Amino acid sequence: MAPVVRAALVQATWTGDTESMIAKHEEYAREAARAGAKVIGFQEVFNAPYFCQVQEAEHYRWAEAVPDGPTVSRMRALARETGMVIVVPVFEVEQEGFYYNTAAVIDADGSYLGKYRKHHIPQVKGFWEKYYFKPGNLGWPVFDTAVGRIGVYICYDRHFPEGWRQLGLNGAQLVYNPSATSRGLSAYLWQLEQPAAAVANEYFVAAINRVGQEEYGDNDFYGTSYFVDPRGQFVGDPADDKTEELLVRDLDFGLIEEVRNQWAFYRDRRPDAYEGLTAP
């Protein structure tokens, strides 16, 4: 019998400094653990403001190494303390001039399992990410964790179906999608794209958005984070659109096999006919 996994996510307002932002997420993680959660994920670049609203070299200061930087090291200790799997999105520096929008995945015993680097990098008003980030180059990893097989797809990635599918082909049962998206830009799409991806690929999705306005621009991050199941149905209600919130939900992984047997999308794929999808 497939397990029921109690999963959590956090949508948070920016506190004004990294130390208090990390401390706030640590407390939310401890609260989730007390509620029985076994896995938790945070929002895009969770330990910093969304500095991509501007293009200023000073913001490279938010970057750190993964996994040996201070934030991921601290999250590894938190995972050991709480016994939870943790998805940790940060601004990564690999070496001078090599920067990525990254999420580290830490197992429940504090071991570092690996990282995902955001593939699709936007460059539009309020989201000047190409100024900071190189495109991801680590493929579409799915991590074997204490709670199951977990993948990550970051923010703007969600508009591209190819990565969602590759995560499914790689065995994902739950995909965390940490984001920072603005009310005027994408609110309509927010409750459309991730449920559609969950249906098309027959797994659970945890969609996480920031909430509130921050000092570097006018973006109004609208929260409304949620879990969605392989039928495209919300697992409980989405979070509020104006205040920070911790969501804890029970995900019945048995539904994955049930839906895949019923709808059989993977059986009926035609990769032999898709060669045009990768043509320049």
Protein Blocks (a to p, Z undefined) as FASTA:
>chain_A
ZZdddddddddddehiaklmmmmmmmmmmmmmmnopabdcddehklbccfklpccfklmm
mpccdfkbmklmmmmmmmmmnopacdddddddfbghiacdddddddfkopafbdcddfbd
cddehiafklmpccdfebjaddddfkbccdddehjlmmpmklmmmmmmnopabdcddddd
dfklmmmmmmmmmmmmmmmnopaddddddedjdfkbcbdcekjpacddfkopaehjaddf
kbccdddddddfklmmmmmmmnommmmpcfklmmmmmgZZ
